Amino acid sequence: MTTPTTFKNLMLMLTLLVLNMSCKKAAIAAQPTNLQLVATISDDGSGRVDFVAIANNADRYLFSFGQGANESIRSTDGKASTVYTESGTYTVKVIAYLSDKSTEITKQITVNRNEVIDNTGFISPESYPGMTLVWQDEFNGTELDSKFWNFEEGNGNEGWGNQELQYYRKENTKVGSGYLTITAKKESFGGKEYTSSRLTT
């Protein structure tokens, strides 16, 4: 025969058992799942990449961009961005958190920091009446042909200068993608406040 006290104890045990099972189910469910990472690489040659991380049951994210130490970014909305200064393939990691639970994912991205050439301005005609083409350079390689090009380096005090404000260096010249690019820079070098390149052919 079941007494009222025994029945109460039995009901209490059943209630505690149900609560315990519910808590276990809640604990299992309360963790980030289905983490996804989308990377949008800018096509302007700037090296900028925008990231969006999405996960179920996540309240914050930690991004690491594969560039070295001290470059992690915390985000509460799953969005982050960075600018890569060098072309290459990088491994990006994002961790999604909920309380003390976490899950992570990695993704490889390839960044190409190609310089964007501004095509505005004057373009020399390739032919005109009375013109006879002797030679041309299409700049298809990665460096100038020394048989046809000569660098004049220095500040021109050797006799070829004209009270130059810049110091001429080879390092300010780049060849690639069909272009010869000479970059003037505001930097101190050789007693001058600017650098550039000077070429003869």
C-alpha positions in Angstrom: 0.0 0.0 0.0 1.4 3.4 -1.0 1.3 6.1 1.7 0.8 9.8 0.9 4.4 10.5 1.9 5.7 7.8 -0.4 3.6 9.2 -3.2 4.9 12.7 -2.7 8.5 11.5 -2.7 7.8 9.6 -5.9 6.3 12.7 -7.6 9.2 14.8 -6.4 11.8 12.4 -7.8 9.9 12.3 -11.2 9.8 16.1 -11.3 13.5 16.4 -10.6 14.3 13.7 -13.2 12.3 15.6 -15.8 14.0 18.9 -14.9 17.4 17.3 -15.1 16.7 15.9 -18.5 15.4 19.3 -19.7 18.6 21.0 -18.4 20.8 18.5 -20.2 18.9 19.1 -23.4 19.2 22.9 -23.0 22.9 22.6 -22.3 23.4 20.5 -25.4 21.4 22.9 -27.6 23.1 26.1 -26.2 26.2 26.1 -28.3 27.1 27.6 -31.7 26.4 25.5 -34.7 26.4 25.7 -38.5 29.2 28.2 -38.7 29.8 29.7 -42.1 32.3 32.3 -43.4 31.9 34.4 -46.5 34.9 36.4 -47.8 34.5 39.2 -50.4 37.8 40.2 -52.0 38.0 43.7 -53.4 38.8 43.8 -57.1 40.4 47.2 -57.1 43.9 45.9 -56.1 43.7 47.5 -52.7 44.0 44.2 -50.8 40.8 44.8 -48.8 38.7 41.8 -47.8 35.3 41.9 -46.1 34.2 38.9 -44.0 30.8 37.9 -42.8 30.4 35.0 -40.3 27.0 33.4 -39.6 26.2 30.8 -37.0 23.2 29.5 -35.0 23.3 30.3 -31.3 26.3 32.6 -31.5 26.6 36.0 -29.7 30.1 37.0 -30.7 32.9 36.1 -33.1 36.7 36.3 -33.2 38.5 36.7 -36.5 42.1 35.9 -37.3 43.3 36.9 -40.7 46.5 34.9 -41.1 48.8 37.9 -41.1 50.7 37.2 -37.9 50.4 38.0 -34.2 48.1 40.7 -32.7 45.8 41.0 -35.7 42.6 39.4 -34.3 39.3 41.3 -34.4 36.3 40.7 -32.1 32.8 41.2 -33.6 29.3 41.0 -32.2 27.5 41.1 -35.6 29.8 38.6 -37.4 31.3 41.3 -39.7 34.9 42.2 -40.0 37.4 43.5 -42.7 41.1 43.9 -43.1 43.6 45.1 -45.7 46.4 42.7 -46.8 49.6 44.6 -47.7 51.0 41.7 -49.8 49.7 39.4 -52.4 49.4 35.8 -51.4 47.2 33.0 -49.9 46.1 33.4 -46.3 44.3 31.1 -43.9 41.5 33.0 -42.1 40.0 31.6 -38.9 36.8 32.6 -37.2 35.5 31.4 -33.8 31.9 31.7 -32.9 31.0 31.9 -29.2 28.0 31.5 -26.9 28.9 31.8 -23.2 31.8 29.3 -22.7 30.9 27.2 -25.8 32.6 27.8 -29.2 33.1 26.4 -32.6 35.5 27.4 -35.3 36.1 27.3 -39.1 39.0 28.1 -41.4 39.0 29.3 -44.9 41.8 30.0 -47.4 41.7 33.2 -49.5 44.0 34.4 -52.2 44.7 38.2 -52.4 46.2 39.8 -55.5 47.4 43.4 -54.9 47.7 44.3 -58.5 48.3 48.0 -59.0 45.4 49.7 -60.8 46.6 51.8 -63.7 44.8 55.1 -64.3 44.3 55.2 -68.1 43.2 58.8 -68.2 45.5 61.4 -69.6 47.5 61.9 -72.8 48.3 58.9 -75.0 51.0 59.2 -77.6 49.8 58.2 -81.1 51.3 55.1 -82.5 51.4 56.5 -86.0 51.0 59.9 -87.8 51.9 61.3 -91.2 55.7 61.3 -91.7 56.4 59.0 -88.8 58.8 56.0 -89.2 58.8 53.6 -86.3 62.4 52.6 -85.4 61.7 50.7 -82.2 59.1 50.3 -79.4 58.9 48.4 -76.1 55.7 46.7 -75.1 56.9 46.2 -71.5 55.8 42.5 -71.5 58.5 41.4 -69.0 59.1 42.3 -65.4 62.3 44.4 -65.8 63.7 46.8 -68.4 66.1 45.5 -71.1 69.5 47.2 -70.3 70.4 47.0 -74.0 67.8 49.7 -74.7 67.3 51.5 -71.3 69.7 53.3 -69.0 69.1 54.5 -65.5 70.5 57.9 -64.5 70.8 57.6 -60.7 71.6 60.3 -58.2 70.7 64.0 -58.0 72.2 65.2 -61.3 75.2 67.0 -59.9 77.4 65.0 -62.3 76.3 67.4 -65.0 73.0 66.0 -66.3 70.8 67.5 -63.7 68.9 70.8 -63.4 68.9 71.7 -59.7 66.8 68.6 -59.1 64.6 68.4 -56.0 64.5 64.6 -56.1 67.0 61.8 -56.0 66.7 59.4 -58.9 66.6 55.6 -58.0 66.0 52.4 -59.8 63.7 51.3 -57.1 61.0 53.8 -58.2 60.6 52.0 -61.5 58.4 49.0 -62.1 57.6 47.0 -65.2 54.6 44.7 -65.5 51.3 44.0 -67.3 52.4 46.0 -70.3 53.2 49.2 -68.3 56.4 51.0 -67.3 55.5 52.8 -64.1 57.7 55.5 -62.5 56.6 56.5 -59.0 57.5 59.8 -57.4 57.7 59.5 -53.6 57.9 62.0 -50.8 60.8 60.4 -48.9 64.2 61.5 -47.7 67.1 59.9 -49.6 70.5 61.1 -50.7 70.0 64.6 -49.2 66.7 65.1 -51.1 63.2 65.1 -49.8 61.8 63.3 -52.8 62.7 60.3 -55.0 61.8 59.3 -58.5 63.4 57.6 -61.5 65.1 59.0 -64.6 65.6 56.9 -67.8 67.2 57.4 -71.2 66.9 55.2 -74.2 
